[in-house]
Amino acid sequence: MDNTNLADIKEDLDNLEQQYLTFRLSDQDYGIPILEVQEIKGWTAVTPIPNSPHFIKGVLNLRGTIVPIIDLRLRFNLERKEYDQFTVIIVVNIAGKLAGLVVDSVSDVVNASNEQHCEAPEFEGQLNRQFIEGLVQFDEKLLILLDISKLADIDDLTDVSADQDPGTVPEEN
């Protein structure tokens, strides 16, 4: 294969578009790959599980499958918000396991090419950096792309920090 073909292949890869489901949390736009989304449900009551991390709201029986429900506001240490008619659960499929992500609202499905992607800047004390896959500039907005496999990592979900009693909820400021 000559260099011309390699350059063409690289250009084709840069122009490939991926689709992302976009949603809002605390006036910020986020995106997850649409291929990892199984369904979107309006907020419904869940069954709480004792001694779960504070961001696990409980579980939901989804057509015979028990699905853990993760409140992304709490997962990201954002201010609590009462659930309303716009609150939804995005059910995602991660390596054959389902998890529900509670978000403020779902916005849209957008296409983003690889050349629109950029790395998130790194700086000290960036608490939730492990969840960020990258950034995309879209319609004069910056979309934060999330790595849902890390957000809903079962090992991580059971890891409650040593300085917090697993049954307590952190105080809001």
C-alpha positions in Angstrom: 0.0 0.0 0.0 1.5 3.4 -0.9 1.3 6.6 1.1 -1.5 8.1 -1.1 -3.8 5.2 -0.1 -2.9 5.6 3.5 -3.6 9.4 3.4 -7.0 8.6 1.7 -7.9 6.1 4.4 -6.9 8.5 7.1 -9.0 11.2 5.5 -12.0 8.8 5.2 -11.7 7.9 8.9 -11.5 11.6 9.9 -14.7 12.2 7.9 -16.7 9.3 9.5 -19.6 10.5 11.6 -20.8 9.0 14.8 -24.3 9.6 16.2 -24.7 10.8 19.8 -27.8 11.1 22.0 -27.5 14.4 23.7 -29.0 15.3 27.0 -28.8 18.0 29.7 -27.6 18.0 33.3 -27.5 21.3 35.1 -27.5 23.5 32.0 -24.7 21.5 30.4 -24.9 19.4 27.3 -23.6 15.8 27.3 -23.5 13.1 24.7 -23.3 9.3 24.6 -23.0 7.1 21.5 -26.4 6.3 20.2 -25.5 2.7 19.6 -25.1 2.1 23.3 -28.7 3.4 24.0 -31.3 0.7 24.3 -34.3 2.9 25.2 -35.4 6.2 26.8 -38.1 6.1 29.5 -39.9 8.8 31.4 -39.0 9.0 35.1 -40.7 6.2 37.1 -40.3 5.2 40.7 -37.6 2.7 41.4 -37.0 0.2 44.2 -34.2 1.5 46.5 -31.5 -0.9 47.5 -30.1 -0.5 51.0 -26.4 0.3 51.4 -26.0 1.4 47.8 -23.8 4.3 46.8 -25.6 7.6 47.0 -25.9 8.0 43.2 -27.7 4.6 42.8 -31.4 5.5 43.0 -32.4 1.9 43.1 -33.4 -0.7 40.5 -36.1 -1.0 37.9 -37.7 -4.1 36.5 -37.5 -3.6 32.8 -39.4 -6.5 31.1 -38.0 -9.0 33.5 -34.5 -7.6 33.7 -33.4 -5.8 36.9 -31.6 -2.6 35.9 -29.6 -0.4 38.3 -30.6 3.3 38.0 -27.8 5.9 38.3 -28.6 9.5 38.9 -25.9 11.3 36.9 -26.4 14.6 38.8 -25.4 12.7 42.0 -22.7 10.7 40.2 -21.1 14.0 39.1 -21.6 15.7 42.5 -24.0 18.3 41.0 -26.8 20.0 42.9 -29.9 17.8 43.5 -32.9 18.6 41.5 -36.5 17.3 41.9 -37.6 15.0 39.1 -40.1 16.6 36.8 -42.0 15.8 33.6 -38.7 16.3 31.6 -36.6 13.9 33.7 -35.8 10.7 31.9 -34.0 7.4 32.3 -31.7 6.5 29.4 -31.3 2.8 29.4 -27.8 1.9 28.1 -26.3 -1.5 27.1 -22.7 -1.9 28.2 -21.2 -5.2 27.2 -24.5 -7.0 27.5 -25.5 -5.4 30.8 -28.2 -2.8 31.2 -28.0 0.4 33.3 -30.3 3.3 33.6 -29.0 6.9 33.6 -31.2 9.6 35.1 -30.8 12.9 33.3 -32.6 16.3 33.4 -33.8 16.0 29.8 -33.0 14.4 26.4 -32.2 16.9 23.7 -31.4 15.4 20.3 -29.4 13.0 18.2 -26.4 14.7 16.6 -23.8 13.6 14.1 -20.2 14.4 14.8 -17.2 13.6 12.6 -13.9 12.5 14.1 -12.3 15.8 13.1 -14.9 17.6 15.3 -13.7 15.7 18.4 -11.1 17.1 20.7 -9.5 16.0 23.9 -10.8 17.5 27.2 -8.1 19.6 28.8 -6.4 18.1 31.8 -5.8 20.0 35.1 -5.3 19.2 38.7 -8.3 18.3 40.8 -10.5 17.3 37.9 -12.7 14.9 39.8 -14.9 13.4 37.1 -12.3 13.3 34.3 -12.4 9.5 34.1 -15.9 9.7 32.7 -15.1 12.1 29.9 -14.3 10.6 26.5 -13.8 14.0 24.8 -15.5 17.1 23.6 -17.3 18.1 20.4 -18.0 21.6 19.1 -21.6 21.5 17.9 -23.9 24.5 16.9 -21.8 26.9 19.0 -22.1 24.7 22.0 -19.5 22.4 23.5 -20.8 18.9 24.0 -19.1 16.7 26.6 -18.9 13.1 25.4 -19.1 10.5 28.2 -17.6 7.1 28.4 -20.6 5.2 29.7 -18.7 2.0 30.3 -16.8 3.9 33.1 -20.0 5.7 34.3 -21.8 2.4 34.9 -18.8 0.2 35.8 -20.2 -2.4 38.1 -16.9 -2.6 40.1 -16.9 1.1 40.5 -20.5 1.3 41.4 -19.9 -0.9 44.4 -16.9 1.1 45.5 -18.1 3.6 48.1 -15.4 6.0 49.4 -14.0 5.1 52.8 -14.8 8.5 54.2 -18.5 8.2 53.6 -21.0 5.8 55.2 -22.6 3.9 52.3 -26.1 4.6 53.6 -25.6 8.4 53.8 -26.1 11.0 51.2 -23.5 13.8 51.0 -24.8 17.2 52.2 -25.5 19.8 49.6 -23.9 23.2 49.8 
